Amino acid sequence: MAVVGEPGTGKTVFSLHYAWQGVKEGDKVIYVTTEESRESIMRQAKMFGMDLDRAVDAGKAIIIDALLKSQSDEWSLSEIDVDELVNRVIDAKRKLGYGRSRLIIDSMSTFWLDKPAMARSYSYTVKRVLYRWDFTIIVTSQYAITTSSAFGWGVEHVADGIIRFGRRIKDGELRRYVLVEKMRQTPHDLRVHYIDIVDGQGLLVKEPAEFSREDLALPESASRKIRESSRRSEELGP
């Protein structure tokens, strides 16, 4: 599942909910953090009543730190490399043992920031290899604030579902929203819903939002740049 959107729209909080629900249901949970440290993720989770520290200590979850690279830490990546990521996730799965497993990669965009043409290839590698390990995977992907588009064109193309987070200014107030854009073989709500992020609770889905097409549409100049970038990426290939 691709969880996409601009910074600050709720992707990480949603991912923490997914991880914590897995812990509560007895699933094996692996959380890969690339833009915050392991300590920051656990501290943020605790703000919402999710005790990932205890889950890690109990051997129910492993948090792989790809931000603070370390050769000595068993669950850190020494390089931002997709092959190393996949191998470390498999090691973590073996450590946690047999059983239903949840994997969160937050965010996948880090792996192609300097080579966006590789986005689709890297995303496909992760899906193809880890599919055999019976994971249900949440992968977040950053969208640019200026264009509301992805850095690279990969996660959405290989995902079975797309959950889109966004934000807008309404009556002088920042409002965050969520939309399920795609959920393969699954009927789903097609409406945009506002969300709140509340200390002690986390992400709350609120009332449906009344958006017009113009509210979400990009300026033509930005749309043109996105189309041109997509065309160049398609020509370059993986």
C-alpha contacts under 8 A as a table, 3 or more apart, distances in Angstrom:
res1	aa1	res2	aa2	distance
1	M	137	I	6.03
1	M	138	I	4.91
1	M	139	V	6.13
1	M	159	A	5.31
1	M	160	D	5.75
1	M	161	G	4.70
1	M	162	I	5.90
1	M	163	I	7.48
2	A	138	I	6.11
2	A	139	V	5.04
2	A	140	T	5.78
2	A	141	S	7.07
2	A	155	V	6.14
2	A	156	E	6.05
2	A	159	A	5.84
2	A	160	D	7.84
2	A	161	G	6.07
2	A	162	I	4.77
2	A	163	I	6.21
3	V	11	K	6.45
3	V	138	I	6.80
3	V	139	V	5.96
3	V	140	T	4.53
3	V	141	S	6.31
3	V	162	I	5.97
3	V	163	I	4.84
3	V	164	R	6.02
3	V	165	F	7.40
4	V	11	K	7.04
4	V	140	T	5.57
4	V	141	S	4.85
4	V	142	Q	6.03
4	V	143	Y	6.73
4	V	162	I	7.26
4	V	163	I	6.30
4	V	164	R	5.03
4	V	165	F	6.06
5	G	9	T	6.57
5	G	11	K	7.23
5	G	141	S	6.82
5	G	142	Q	5.60
5	G	143	Y	4.95
5	G	148	S	7.29
5	G	164	R	5.81
5	G	165	F	4.81
5	G	166	G	5.60
6	E	9	T	6.06
6	E	142	Q	5.67
6	E	143	Y	4.51
6	E	144	A	5.84
6	E	145	I	5.69
6	E	148	S	6.58
6	E	165	F	7.32
6	E	166	G	6.32
6	E	167	R	7.97
7	P	10	G	7.95
7	P	142	Q	6.63
7	P	143	Y	7.25
7	P	144	A	7.93
7	P	145	I	7.41
8	G	11	K	7.60
9	T	165	F	5.73
9	T	166	G	5.46
9	T	167	R	6.24
9	T	176	R	6.02
9	T	177	Y	7.62
10	G	13	V	5.29
10	G	14	F	6.10
10	G	165	F	6.72
10	G	176	R	7.85
10	G	197	I	7.54
10	G	203	L	7.46
11	K	14	F	5.18
11	K	15	S	6.20
11	K	140	T	6.73
11	K	165	F	6.87
12	T	15	S	4.89
12	T	16	L	6.17
12	T	106	D	6.93
12	T	140	T	7.89
13	V	16	L	5.05
13	V	17	H	6.35
13	V	45	A	7.89
13	V	202	G	6.64
13	V	203	L	6.52
14	F	17	H	5.15
14	F	18	Y	6.38
14	F	203	L	6.61
15	S	18	Y	5.03
15	S	19	A	6.22
15	S	104	I	6.77
15	S	106	D	7.79
15	S	138	I	7.20
16	L	19	A	5.02
16	L	20	W	6.02
16	L	45	A	6.45
17	H	20	W	5.16
17	H	21	Q	6.00
17	H	202	G	7.63
17	H	203	L	7.96
18	Y	21	Q	5.28
18	Y	22	G	6.34
19	A	22	G	5.16
19	A	23	V	6.48
19	A	29	V	6.22
19	A	30	I	7.88
19	A	31	Y	7.38
19	A	102	R	7.06
19	A	103	L	7.92
19	A	104	I	7.40
20	W	23	V	5.00
20	W	24	K	6.30
20	W	50	M	6.29
20	W	52	L	7.21
21	Q	24	K	5.06
21	Q	25	E	6.20
22	G	25	E	5.08
22	G	26	G	6.15
22	G	27	D	4.91
22	G	28	K	7.02
22	G	29	V	6.48
22	G	101	S	7.97
22	G	102	R	6.78
23	V	26	G	5.21
23	V	27	D	5.63
23	V	28	K	6.94
23	V	29	V	6.69
23	V	55	A	7.01
23	V	60	K	6.65
23	V	61	A	7.34
24	K	27	D	7.60
26	G	60	K	7.74
27	D	60	K	7.59
27	D	99	G	6.72
27	D	100	R	5.23
27	D	101	S	5.29
27	D	102	R	6.75
28	K	60	K	5.72
28	K	61	A	6.04
28	K	93	K	7.71
28	K	96	L	6.41
28	K	97	G	7.82
28	K	99	G	6.64
28	K	100	R	6.19
28	K	101	S	4.48
28	K	102	R	6.13
29	V	60	K	6.56
29	V	61	A	4.58
29	V	62	I	6.45
29	V	101	S	5.83
29	V	102	R	4.88
29	V	103	L	6.02
30	I	61	A	5.70
30	I	62	I	4.95
30	I	63	I	5.84
30	I	64	I	7.33
30	I	89	V	7.33
30	I	92	A	7.15
30	I	93	K	7.61
30	I	101	S	7.79
30	I	102	R	6.29
30	I	103	L	4.85
30	I	104	I	6.33
31	Y	61	A	7.72
31	Y	62	I	6.36
31	Y	63	I	4.69
31	Y	64	I	6.05
31	Y	103	L	5.90
31	Y	104	I	4.75
31	Y	105	I	6.21
31	Y	106	D	7.68
32	V	63	I	5.82
32	V	64	I	4.62
32	V	65	D	6.14
32	V	66	A	6.92
32	V	103	L	7.76
32	V	104	I	5.93
32	V	105	I	4.72
32	V	106	D	6.01
32	V	107	S	7.96
33	T	36	E	5.99
33	T	37	S	6.74
33	T	38	R	6.82
33	T	41	I	7.68
33	T	63	I	7.28
33	T	64	I	6.27
33	T	65	D	5.36
33	T	66	A	5.83
33	T	67	L	6.90
33	T	105	I	6.37
33	T	106	D	5.11
33	T	107	S	6.80
34	T	37	S	7.45
34	T	65	D	6.53
34	T	66	A	4.65
34	T	67	L	4.83
34	T	105	I	7.82
34	T	106	D	6.05
34	T	107	S	5.95
34	T	108	M	7.90
34	T	110	T	6.73
35	E	66	A	7.71
35	E	67	L	5.85
35	E	106	D	7.32
35	E	107	S	7.03
35	E	110	T	7.82
36	E	40	S	5.96
36	E	41	I	6.51
36	E	67	L	6.23
37	S	40	S	5.11
37	S	41	I	6.39
37	S	65	D	6.06
37	S	66	A	7.72
37	S	67	L	5.81
37	S	68	L	6.36
38	R	41	I	5.24
38	R	42	M	6.37
38	R	63	I	6.39
38	R	64	I	7.15
38	R	65	D	5.47
39	E	42	M	5.22
39	E	43	R	6.06
40	S	43	R	5.05
40	S	44	Q	6.05
41	I	44	Q	5.15
41	I	45	A	6.12
42	M	45	A	5.06
42	M	46	K	6.22
42	M	51	D	7.46
42	M	52	L	5.80
42	M	53	D	6.24
43	R	46	K	5.17
43	R	47	M	6.56
44	Q	47	M	5.20
44	Q	48	F	7.03
45	A	48	F	5.40
45	A	49	G	6.62
45	A	50	M	5.03
45	A	51	D	6.68
45	A	52	L	6.75
46	K	49	G	4.95
46	K	50	M	4.88
46	K	51	D	5.45
46	K	52	L	7.28
47	M	50	M	7.32
47	M	199	D	6.04
47	M	200	G	5.65
48	F	198	V	7.69
48	F	199	D	5.64
48	F	200	G	4.10
48	F	201	Q	4.88
48	F	202	G	5.04
49	G	200	G	5.47
49	G	201	Q	6.58
51	D	54	R	5.66
51	D	55	A	6.69
52	L	55	A	4.87
52	L	56	V	6.08
52	L	61	A	7.58
53	D	56	V	5.25
53	D	57	D	6.24
54	R	57	D	5.02
54	R	58	A	6.02
55	A	58	A	5.09
55	A	59	G	6.34
55	A	60	K	5.12
55	A	61	A	5.56
56	V	59	G	5.23
56	V	60	K	5.77
56	V	61	A	4.70
56	V	62	I	5.69
56	V	63	I	7.60
57	D	60	K	7.63
58	A	61	A	7.76
59	G	62	I	7.38
59	G	96	L	6.52
60	K	96	L	6.71
61	A	96	L	7.35
62	I	75	W	7.73
62	I	92	A	6.77
62	I	96	L	7.98
63	I	75	W	6.97
64	I	75	W	4.83
64	I	76	S	5.39
64	I	77	L	7.37
65	D	68	L	6.27
65	D	69	K	7.25
65	D	75	W	6.33
65	D	76	S	4.54
65	D	77	L	6.40
66	A	69	K	5.93
66	A	76	S	5.64
66	A	77	L	4.91
66	A	78	S	7.53
66	A	79	E	7.67
66	A	80	I	6.86
67	L	77	L	7.85
68	L	76	S	7.19
68	L	77	L	7.92
69	K	76	S	5.90
69	K	77	L	5.42
69	K	78	S	4.73
69	K	79	E	6.71
70	S	73	D	5.60
70	S	76	S	5.82
70	S	77	L	6.54
70	S	78	S	5.31
71	Q	74	E	7.75
71	Q	76	S	7.46
71	Q	77	L	7.64
71	Q	78	S	5.67
73	D	76	S	5.46
75	W	88	R	7.46
77	L	80	I	6.77
77	L	84	E	7.12
77	L	85	L	7.08
77	L	88	R	7.75
79	E	84	E	7.44
80	I	84	E	7.67
80	I	85	L	7.63
80	I	110	T	7.68
80	I	111	F	6.10
81	D	84	E	5.35
81	D	85	L	6.17
81	D	111	F	6.60
82	V	85	L	4.90
82	V	86	V	6.22
82	V	111	F	6.81
82	V	122	Y	6.70
82	V	126	V	7.61
83	D	86	V	5.22
83	D	87	N	6.21
84	E	87	N	5.12
84	E	88	R	6.03
85	L	88	R	5.26
85	L	89	V	6.19
86	V	89	V	5.17
86	V	90	I	6.28
86	V	126	V	6.63
86	V	129	V	7.61
86	V	130	L	7.33
87	N	90	I	5.16
87	N	91	D	6.24
88	R	91	D	4.97
88	R	92	A	6.19
89	V	92	A	5.02
89	V	93	K	6.20
90	I	93	K	5.00
90	I	94	R	6.26
90	I	130	L	7.84
90	I	133	W	7.93
91	D	94	R	5.17
91	D	95	K	6.22
92	A	95	K	4.95
92	A	96	L	6.20
93	K	96	L	5.18
93	K	97	G	6.11
93	K	98	Y	7.85
93	K	101	S	7.95
94	R	97	G	5.12
94	R	98	Y	7.51
100	R	134	D	7.23
100	R	135	F	7.19
101	S	134	D	6.94
101	S	135	F	5.12
101	S	136	T	6.50
102	R	135	F	5.53
102	R	136	T	5.07
102	R	137	I	5.98
102	R	138	I	7.91
103	L	135	F	6.30
103	L	136	T	6.24
103	L	137	I	4.73
103	L	138	I	6.25
104	I	137	I	5.82
104	I	138	I	4.76
104	I	139	V	5.85
104	I	140	T	7.97
105	I	108	M	6.02
105	I	137	I	7.78
105	I	138	I	6.40
105	I	139	V	4.85
105	I	140	T	6.38
106	D	139	V	6.16
106	D	140	T	5.15
106	D	141	S	7.51
107	S	110	T	6.19
107	S	139	V	6.44
107	S	140	T	4.72
107	S	141	S	5.50
107	S	142	Q	7.15
108	M	111	F	5.86
108	M	112	W	7.82
108	M	139	V	6.26
108	M	140	T	5.99
108	M	141	S	5.67
109	S	112	W	5.71
109	S	113	L	6.22
109	S	119	A	7.84
109	S	140	T	7.61
109	S	141	S	5.24
109	S	142	Q	6.06
109	S	151	F	6.85
109	S	152	G	7.86
110	T	113	L	5.49
111	F	119	A	7.97
111	F	122	Y	8.00
112	W	115	K	4.88
112	W	116	P	5.07
112	W	117	A	7.81
112	W	118	M	6.41
112	W	119	A	5.83
112	W	152	G	7.44
113	L	116	P	5.90
113	L	151	F	7.05
115	K	118	M	5.85
115	K	119	A	7.55
116	P	119	A	5.34
116	P	151	F	6.36
116	P	152	G	4.48
116	P	153	W	7.46
116	P	233	S	7.89
117	A	120	R	7.39
117	A	152	G	6.29
117	A	153	W	7.55
117	A	233	S	5.36
117	A	236	L	6.84
117	A	237	G	6.62
117	A	238	P	6.13
118	M	121	S	5.28
118	M	122	Y	6.06
118	M	152	G	7.62
118	M	154	G	7.89
118	M	237	G	7.69
118	M	238	P	5.13
119	A	122	Y	5.33
119	A	123	S	6.12
119	A	152	G	5.36
119	A	153	W	5.75
119	A	154	G	4.58
119	A	155	V	7.26
119	A	238	P	7.78
120	R	123	S	5.12
120	R	124	Y	6.08
120	R	152	G	7.61
120	R	153	W	5.85
120	R	154	G	3.43
120	R	155	V	6.49
120	R	157	H	7.23
120	R	158	V	7.65
120	R	238	P	6.96
121	S	124	Y	5.18
121	S	125	T	6.24
121	S	154	G	7.08
121	S	238	P	5.52
122	Y	125	T	5.08
122	Y	126	V	6.41
122	Y	154	G	7.56
123	S	126	V	5.31
123	S	127	K	6.34
123	S	154	G	5.75
123	S	155	V	5.55
123	S	158	V	6.91
124	Y	127	K	5.12
124	Y	128	R	5.90
124	Y	154	G	7.76
124	Y	158	V	6.31
125	T	128	R	5.21
125	T	129	V	6.05
126	V	129	V	5.58
126	V	130	L	5.89
127	K	130	L	5.51
127	K	131	Y	5.60
127	K	158	V	7.63
128	R	131	Y	5.52
128	R	132	R	7.40
129	V	132	R	6.14
129	V	133	W	7.76
130	L	133	W	5.22
130	L	134	D	7.11
130	L	135	F	6.70
131	Y	134	D	5.53
131	Y	135	F	6.25
132	R	135	F	7.89
139	V	155	V	7.63
141	S	150	A	7.19
141	S	155	V	7.22
142	Q	150	A	6.20
142	Q	151	F	6.79
143	Y	147	T	7.77
143	Y	148	S	5.39
143	Y	149	S	4.88
143	Y	150	A	4.37
143	Y	151	F	6.24
144	A	147	T	5.53
144	A	148	S	5.05
144	A	149	S	5.54
144	A	150	A	6.30
144	A	151	F	6.90
145	I	148	S	5.42
145	I	149	S	7.96
147	T	218	L	7.10
147	T	222	A	5.98
147	T	223	S	7.75
147	T	226	I	7.83
148	S	218	L	7.88
149	S	226	I	7.37
150	A	153	W	6.49
152	G	233	S	7.98
153	W	156	E	7.12
153	W	157	H	7.22
153	W	230	S	7.34
153	W	233	S	7.84
154	G	157	H	5.48
154	G	158	V	6.80
155	V	158	V	5.67
155	V	159	A	6.03
156	E	159	A	5.29
156	E	161	G	7.83
156	E	162	I	6.56
159	A	162	I	6.87
160	D	182	K	7.43
160	D	183	M	6.06
160	D	184	R	5.28
161	G	180	V	7.88
161	G	181	E	7.45
161	G	182	K	4.81
161	G	183	M	4.15
161	G	184	R	5.95
162	I	180	V	6.12
162	I	181	E	5.36
162	I	182	K	4.90
162	I	183	M	6.55
163	I	178	V	7.09
163	I	179	L	5.91
163	I	180	V	4.53
163	I	181	E	5.88
163	I	182	K	7.11
164	R	178	V	5.61
164	R	179	L	5.11
164	R	180	V	6.11
164	R	181	E	6.56
165	F	176	R	7.37
165	F	177	Y	5.79
165	F	178	V	4.50
165	F	179	L	6.51
166	G	176	R	5.75
166	G	177	Y	5.33
166	G	178	V	6.35
167	R	174	L	6.87
167	R	175	R	5.55
167	R	176	R	4.25
167	R	177	Y	5.87
168	R	174	L	5.89
168	R	175	R	5.48
168	R	176	R	6.57
169	I	172	G	5.87
169	I	173	E	5.32
169	I	174	L	4.64
169	I	175	R	6.00
170	K	173	E	5.26
170	K	174	L	6.44
170	K	175	R	6.60
175	R	194	Y	6.90
175	R	195	I	7.55
176	R	194	Y	5.76
176	R	195	I	5.52
176	R	196	D	6.88
177	Y	192	V	6.62
177	Y	193	H	5.41
177	Y	194	Y	4.08
177	Y	195	I	5.17
177	Y	209	A	7.84
178	V	192	V	5.85
178	V	193	H	5.44
178	V	194	Y	6.34
178	V	195	I	6.80
179	L	190	L	7.10
179	L	191	R	6.52
179	L	192	V	4.82
179	L	193	H	6.52
180	V	183	M	7.23
180	V	188	H	7.20
180	V	189	D	6.94
180	V	190	L	6.57
180	V	191	R	7.90
180	V	192	V	7.87
181	E	190	L	7.22
183	M	186	T	5.45
183	M	187	P	7.25
183	M	188	H	6.98
191	R	208	P	6.46
191	R	209	A	7.56
192	V	208	P	5.71
192	V	209	A	5.50
192	V	210	E	7.72
192	V	211	F	7.71
193	H	205	V	6.66
193	H	206	K	6.14
193	H	207	E	5.70
193	H	208	P	4.15
193	H	209	A	5.16
194	Y	205	V	6.26
194	Y	206	K	5.14
194	Y	207	E	5.90
194	Y	208	P	6.17
194	Y	209	A	5.85
195	I	203	L	6.70
195	I	204	L	5.47
195	I	205	V	4.56
195	I	206	K	5.24
196	D	203	L	5.74
196	D	204	L	5.16
196	D	205	V	6.68
196	D	206	K	7.13
197	I	201	Q	7.65
197	I	202	G	5.24
197	I	203	L	4.51
197	I	204	L	6.23
198	V	201	Q	5.47
198	V	202	G	5.08
198	V	203	L	6.46
198	V	204	L	7.45
199	D	202	G	6.06
201	Q	204	L	7.74
211	F	214	E	7.96
211	F	215	D	5.95
211	F	216	L	7.46
212	S	215	D	5.25
212	S	216	L	7.20
213	R	216	L	5.70
213	R	217	A	6.09
214	E	217	A	5.01
218	L	222	A	6.28
218	L	223	S	6.10
219	P	222	A	5.38
219	P	223	S	6.30
220	E	223	S	4.96
220	E	224	R	6.01
221	S	224	R	5.16
221	S	225	K	6.42
222	A	225	K	5.16
222	A	226	I	6.31
223	S	226	I	5.10
223	S	227	R	6.26
224	R	227	R	5.15
224	R	228	E	6.21
225	K	228	E	5.08
225	K	229	S	6.06
226	I	229	S	5.08
226	I	230	S	6.08
227	R	230	S	5.09
227	R	231	R	6.15
228	E	231	R	5.09
228	E	232	R	6.27
229	S	232	R	5.19
229	S	233	S	6.20
230	S	233	S	5.11
230	S	234	E	6.18
231	R	234	E	5.13
231	R	235	E	6.26
232	R	235	E	5.07
232	R	236	L	6.19
233	S	236	L	5.13
233	S	237	G	6.08
234	E	237	G	5.18
